[in-house]
């Protein structure tokens, strides 16, 4: 590499660092009380992928708002997406590109501030122009450029602001840039989300690292918000897709902030193969590592739920089937009455009874029991004789709440996660476009 080219690359990295600092200083919302106490985790470098982020002014000034990840040739890509019937042009484009030839590498480019959804042919044109420019600058084939947009729905994406910065992104690419990428995809998020795992396969180390954004409009019907996970394992595309699809329901499809599914939900999993460690179907170590990263990121999304002050786990057992258990759990998790009671630290278990009754799944009033943590609250169609209101009130003071429901009808069970519903949620969403 020539001296001038090296200097240009270093200048690009300096710009990226400056953008990160500006983004942190200018972010609109205070950090959530449930944010990780140690901040963004130290993620391992994943061989075969580099990251960069810039300020493009897609919607906001002085914010990191476009990121790019460039993966080496041979990288396989798996993905899951929203099943919304009004999904964005980006989502439709990514779905069409899955399974394409991995020989020429892959690029992921994401903007925040505008979702490029419900924008008709303008949205399709924006995706095409961004993909073409990324391909021209990086050398990656257009059908291996995966785009995503997140933010306001129904406004044309000023894609020229993005394409104008792709050269800068390419110059700033760095193996250590994943945190900058995590910051660039934030919208109402109050902290960047990252997670990692290292597993041993055949005596060799495989690394997995992921980032996510999501805070509101969270009731994934596929995966979630925007999530990007990278591994240096060598995994055939169909095998990689099977791992991802097999872990979705128990992780991202089991969280809800507000029962609203986005038009733009995208989860991309990229395997670069840089470690040389081949992962075969049903490799327990790889599956465990991937599950831990996906679960951690899903929980971080809940902990950053708009206005959230409580992290809530809801476990339903004794249902006639797993599907019934999940239906009941989601009915409780999405109940505004349950969520506002938790926000007010009110142990109003009657609202849980009501949520069970309205879910549509099988239930028998006289067989179900309800507990807050280990505190038995209600059983056999009535409040437990030993329960005292002050027990429930004291329990609700905690930041982490567990609601257990046993329906007494069978062996079906499910666990979902949610957060409380506070005044801050209304404030954030009332002025989202202002």
N, C-alpha and C positions, 0 to 999 in steps of 0.2 A: 504493500500500500504506500503510495507517494506521500510526501510530507504535507502537501496542501490538502489531500484527501483526509489524512489523519486529523489535521487541524479542524476541518469542516465537521468531521464526526464528533470531535470533542466539543465544539461549539454547540452542536445539536444536543449533546447530553447536558451541557450547562443550561440550555434553554429549557430542557425537560425538568431539571431540578428547580429552576426558578418558577416554572409553572406549578410544580407541586406545592411549593411554599405559598404561592399566591392563592392556590385553591384552598389550602388549609385556612388561610387568614380570611378569605372572603365567603366561606360557606355560610349559608343562610340560617341553619338551625343548630341549636345547642346539642351537644352530645347526649345521647339517651342515657338514662340512669342504669340501663342494663348492658351497656357497652362493655366489651372485654377490658378488664382493669389494666392489662399490660399493653393495650393498643394493638396495632396490626402485628401479626405474628411474623417471626423470621422464617420465611419460606425458602426451601432449598432451590438452587438453580436446577432447572430441568434441561438437560442436554437436548439440543435440537430445536429450541424455541427461544426467541428474543422478543422483547417488548419495548414499546415507546408510547408516550402520550404527549399531547399538545393542547394549547388553547386555540380553538378555532372560532369562538364566538357564535356557536350555533344558536344559542338563545341568551346566554348570560356572559357578561364581560368578566374577565379576571378569574375564570374557572377552567380548570382542566376538563375538557369535554369530548375529546376524541382519543381513542387508544387503538393501537395496532399490535397484533402478535404475528410474527412470521415464523412458520414451521419449516423445517428442513424437508427435502425430498424423502419420500417413503413414509411420511406421517399419515396415519389413518385417522379418519374423523367419524365420530358417532354423534347423534343428536336426538333430542326430543323437544317438542314444541307445543305451544298452546293449541288447543282444539277449538278455540274461538272461531265462530263462523265469520267474524270481521277481522281476522288476523292480518297483520301488516304485509306489505310487499316484501319486506326483508325476510319474514318468516317463510313465505311461499317460495322465495328464491332459495333459501337455505335448504328447505325440504327437497327441492328439485335437484340440488347438487350433491346430496348425500350419496355415498357409494361411488363417487367418481374416481378416476385413476390417481393414485397417490404419488406417482413417480416424480412429479414436478414440485412437490411441496404444497403448502397451504398458507393462506393468510386470513386473519380474522380482524375486522375493523368495526368499531362500535362508536356511536356518538350518543351523548346524552342531551337533554333539552328539547328534543322533538322526536316523536315516535314514528314518524313517517307512516302512520296508519290512517286509513280512511281518506286517502289522498288520490285515489284513482290512478290514471295513467302517469300522473306526475310522480307518484311514489315509485312506480315501476321504472321510470326513467332515471330517478335519483339512484336507485340500486344499480342500474346498468352503468351509469356514469362513474359511480364510485368504484365498482368492480373493475371497469376498464382501466381507470387511472391507477388503481393498486396493481393490476396486472402489468401495465406498462412500466411502472416504476420498479417493481420488485422482481419481475420475470415469472411470477406465478401465473398459471393459466386462469382465465376469468372464471371457469367453472369450479375453481378451487379457492375462490375468494368468498368468504362467509361474512355477510354484513349483518348488523343489528342496530336498531335505533330505539331509544327509550325517552319518554317525556310526554309532552302534550299531544293529544290525538286531534287529527283533523286540520292540521296546519301544514302547508307545503314545506318540505325539508330544503333549506338553503344549501344544497349539496355542494355548490361551488366553493363554499367556505371550507368544506371538508377536503375536496379534491386539491385545493390550493395548498393544503398542509401535508399531503401525503409524502412529498419529497422530504420535508422536515422529519416526519415520522420515520421514514426509512433511514435517514442519517443518524437518528438518535437510538436506533434499536440496540438493546443490551440485554444480556441474560438476567441481569439483576433488576430489570425494570417492572417487575410484576406489581409492586405496590402502586406505582404511578398509574398502571393500567386499571387497578382496582378503584382508584380515586376518580378516574376519568368517566367511569360508567355510573357514578352516583347521581341521583336526582334528589329526592327528599331524604335520602339516607343521611344519617348523622355520623357514620363512621364507615371506612372501607372494610370489606369483609374478606378474610383469607383463611385458608386451612391447608394442612399438609399431612402426609403420612409417608413413612418409609417401611418397606416390607422386604423380607428375605425370601427369594425364590431360587432354589437350587444353589444356595450358598452365596448368592450375589444380591446386591441391594437394588431395589426398584423404588423410584421416587414418584410421588404424586403431589401436585400442588394445585389449588383452585382458588378462584375469586368469585364473588357474587355481588349483585346489587338487588335491593328490594326493601321496601319499607311500607308501602301502601299498595292497594289494588293487588292484594295477595290472597288468592285462593286458586293455586295452580291446578290446571286441568291437564297436566302433562308432565311438567317439570317445574319450572318457576321462573319468574322475573328474567334476569339475565345471569347466567352462570357459565364460567369457562374453567375447565379442569384439564390439566396437562400431566402426562406421565412419560417417562423415558423408556417405558416398557415397549416391547415389540408385540403388537397385537393385531391380528387380522381384523379387517373392518367388521365383518359379520359377528365375530366373537366380541369385539369391543361394543358393538350395538347391543348385543344380548346382555352383557354385563350392565350397561347403562339402563336399558329398559327394565331389567329385572330388579333394579334397586329403586326405581322412581316412586312406586306406591308407598313404600315404607319410609321414605325420606321427604322429598319435596312435595309429593302429593298428600302428605299428612300434616301440612301446616296451613294455617289461615290467619290473616290479620283482620280482614273485613268482608270476606265472602265474595270479593270481586276478582274475576279473572281478567288478566291483561290481554290486549291484542297482540302483544309483542314477546310473550314469554319464550325464551330460548335457552337451551342448555347444550353446549358443545363440549365434547370430550375428545381430546387429541392425544394420540399415542405416537411419539416421535421415533421410538425404537433405538434411541441413542445409547441406551445401556447394553443393548445386544441381548437382553434377557427376554426370551420368548414366553408369552403367557398363553396358555392353552385354555379351552373351555373348562369351567368349573374349578379354576385354581382358587383354593380357599383363601390363601394369603392375599392375593391381589383383590379378591372380592371384599375381604375384610377391610383392607386399606382404603379402597374406593368408597365403601359404605361409610367409613368413619369421616372422610372428607365431605361427602355429600350430606351426612347428618349434621355435622358441625356447621356447615354453611347454611343449611335450612334453619337450624336453631338460631344462628346469628341474625337471620332475616326477621325472625319473630322477636328477638331481643331488641331489634331496631324498628319494630312496628311503629307506625306514626303515632306519637304521643304515648307510647307504651311505658308503663311503670311496673308491670307484673308479667312474668313468664309463666304460662299456665300449661300444665300437662293434663290431658284428660284420657283416662284409661277406662275402657268399657269391657267388661267380661260377662260371661254367662248368657251371651246372646244366642239366638237360634243358629246364626251363621256369622262368619266373618264380615260379610257384607252388611248385615243388620247392625253389628257392633260398630262398624265404621259410620253408618248412617246416623246412629244415635250420638256417637262422639262428635261428628261434625255439626249436628243440630245444636248440641250444647256449646261447642266452640264458636259457632256463628251467631248465637243468640245475643242481641244487643242488651237484653235484660240481664243475662248472666254476666256479660262482660262489663257492664256499668256497675253492677253490684260488686264485682271484684275490684274495680277501680276505686269504689267508695269504701272498700274493706268491710263490706257487709256480707256476712255468711248466710245469704238468702237462698237456702237450699230449695225452697219452693220453686224458684225459677228454673232450677235444673230438672225438677219433676215435670214442669211445663214443657221444657225443651224436649224431654224424652217423649212425652205424650204427643207432641205435634210432628215428630220425625217421620211417621208413616211406617216405621219398622215395628216388629212385634215387641210388645211389652205387657207386663202384668203388674198393675199397681201394687198388689199385695205380695209380690215376690221380690221386688227390687230393693236394693240397699244402696245408700250413698255415703261416702266417706270423704272428709277433707284430710288428706294425708292418712295418718293412722287413726284419725278420730271418726268413729262411727256416728253418723248424724241421723240417718233415717233408715228404717227397715220395716218390712211387713205392713206396708201401707200407712206408716205413722212415724213420727219422730221417735228416735231411740230413747228408751226410758232413762238411760244413763247420760245422755247428751245434755250439755249445758251451753247456753248461748255464748257465754264468755270464752269457752274453749274455741268455738268457731271464730269469734271476733279476734282473738289473739293470733290464731293461725293465719288469718287474712292479712295481718300486718307484714308478713314476709314478702320478699321480692319474688319468690318461686312458690307457686301454688300447684298442688296435685289434687285433682278431683277423681275419685274412683267410684265407678258405678258397676254393680253386679246385678244383672237382670234376672238371674236364677232360672233361665229357660234352656240353656244348652252350653256349648263349649266355645262359641265364637267370641273372639276378642280383637280389640284394635286400640291403638294409641295415636292420638293427634296432639298437636301443639298450637297454642294461640297466645294472645296477649289481652290485656284489658282494653277498654274503650273509654278514653278520657276526653276532656274538653280540648286538649291539644290536638287530637285527631281532627276535630271539626275546624279548628283554626288553620291547620296546615292545608286542609283540602278546600276550605272556603276561599283562600287567596292563592291557590296553586298557580293560576295563570296571571296573577297580577304582579 
